Amino acid sequence: MGDRILVFYGSYRSDRTGIRLADYLVRGLAARGNDVELIDARAIGLPILDRMYKEYPKGEAPAAMETLAGKIRGADAFVFVTGEYNWGPQPGLKNLTDHFLEEWFWRPAAIASYSAGRLSGARAGSAWHGTLSEMGMVVISSTLTVGSIAATLDADGKPTGSPGEFLDKAFPRFADDLAWWTEATRTQRARRPPPY
Ligand SMILES: Cc1cc2nc3c(=O)[nH]c(=O)nc-3n(C[C@H](O)[C@H](O)[C@H](O)COP(=O)(O)O)c2cc1C
């Protein structure tokens, strides 16, 4: 089995479209032999942040939070599907990630941003880069930026038309870059266990 990769998505909207990109990435990364899981913040349903995971006494965190902490600790790499609300990342995604800190450390993170319009959520993606870095992840330089998401991916997350072809062309480099950093960080964690 390849790398264990978690794909995070954080829109809570009834008519959300970013799930198409999340599905596309799960399928594409799995087709490369990885063990991939979608982490849909809406389905997990963590409350608005009160206590971080680490602030609960051991064994007393809510079950969904405990399960997710274990999945984050057990992952080799993360992909964040980041939509843009008023130039910022989606609150559902931010809320989920803020619950954890040390659990994220020493692993690579890749950002795939999107929007309904032509700017591809690039402003949110750019802001999100700094946030993930602050949380101890190695944020890779390759990004996927998907504008006009509904014209790029159909409801099943399948690429459509020339925007879809463009996405298919961009994906391998993004995945290769993530795989390189995944191997590099895994090797380094084994060679020199993280100090904390
Ligand atoms: C509250 C809100 C704010 C938005 N702000 C932006 C924005 O700043 N830039 C942009 O390109 N699109 C913006 N959009 C449009 C989104 O790109 C579009 O609705 C997209 O489908 C949202 O992702 P989702 O469907 O996965 O929730 C906004 C949408 C909402 C609901």
PDBQT file of the ligand as one rigid body, heavy atoms in Angstrom, charges set to zero:
ROOT
HETATM    1  C1  LIG A 201     -20.222  33.404   1.905  1.00  0.00    +0.000 C 
HETATM    2  C2  LIG A 201     -19.586  33.235   0.554  1.00  0.00    +0.000 A 
HETATM    3  C3  LIG A 201     -18.534  34.048   0.217  1.00  0.00    +0.000 A 
HETATM    4  C4  LIG A 201     -17.892  33.879  -1.018  1.00  0.00    +0.000 A 
HETATM    5  N1  LIG A 201     -16.790  34.617  -1.305  1.00  0.00    +0.000 NA
HETATM    6  C5  LIG A 201     -16.083  34.347  -2.416  1.00  0.00    +0.000 A 
HETATM    7  C6  LIG A 201     -14.830  34.996  -2.643  1.00  0.00    +0.000 A 
HETATM    8  O1  LIG A 201     -14.350  35.781  -1.856  1.00  0.00    +0.000 OA
HETATM    9  N2  LIG A 201     -14.160  34.650  -3.766  1.00  0.00    +0.000 N 
HETATM   10  C7  LIG A 201     -14.646  33.747  -4.676  1.00  0.00    +0.000 A 
HETATM   11  O2  LIG A 201     -13.979  33.488  -5.668  1.00  0.00    +0.000 OA
HETATM   12  N3  LIG A 201     -15.819  33.122  -4.480  1.00  0.00    +0.000 NA
HETATM   13  C8  LIG A 201     -16.549  33.396  -3.371  1.00  0.00    +0.000 A 
HETATM   14  N4  LIG A 201     -17.734  32.761  -3.146  1.00  0.00    +0.000 N 
HETATM   15  C9  LIG A 201     -18.256  31.825  -4.161  1.00  0.00    +0.000 C 
HETATM   16  C10 LIG A 201     -17.698  30.445  -3.919  1.00  0.00    +0.000 C 
HETATM   17  O3  LIG A 201     -16.489  30.304  -4.641  1.00  0.00    +0.000 OA
HETATM   18  C11 LIG A 201     -18.682  29.363  -4.357  1.00  0.00    +0.000 C 
HETATM   19  O4  LIG A 201     -19.941  29.575  -3.727  1.00  0.00    +0.000 OA
HETATM   20  C12 LIG A 201     -18.189  27.970  -4.042  1.00  0.00    +0.000 C 
HETATM   21  O5  LIG A 201     -19.050  27.048  -4.645  1.00  0.00    +0.000 OA
HETATM   22  C13 LIG A 201     -18.105  27.729  -2.530  1.00  0.00    +0.000 C 
HETATM   23  O6  LIG A 201     -17.671  26.432  -2.228  1.00  0.00    +0.000 OA
HETATM   24  P1  LIG A 201     -18.700  25.287  -1.733  1.00  0.00    +0.000 P 
HETATM   25  O7  LIG A 201     -19.758  25.200  -2.803  1.00  0.00    +0.000 OA
HETATM   26  O8  LIG A 201     -17.880  24.048  -1.657  1.00  0.00    +0.000 OA
HETATM   27  O9  LIG A 201     -19.278  25.740  -0.436  1.00  0.00    +0.000 OA
HETATM   28  C14 LIG A 201     -18.382  32.916  -1.924  1.00  0.00    +0.000 A 
HETATM   29  C15 LIG A 201     -19.477  32.113  -1.570  1.00  0.00    +0.000 A 
HETATM   30  C16 LIG A 201     -20.064  32.261  -0.345  1.00  0.00    +0.000 A 
HETATM   31  C17 LIG A 201     -21.197  31.338   0.047  1.00  0.00    +0.000 C 
ENDROOT
TORSDOF 0
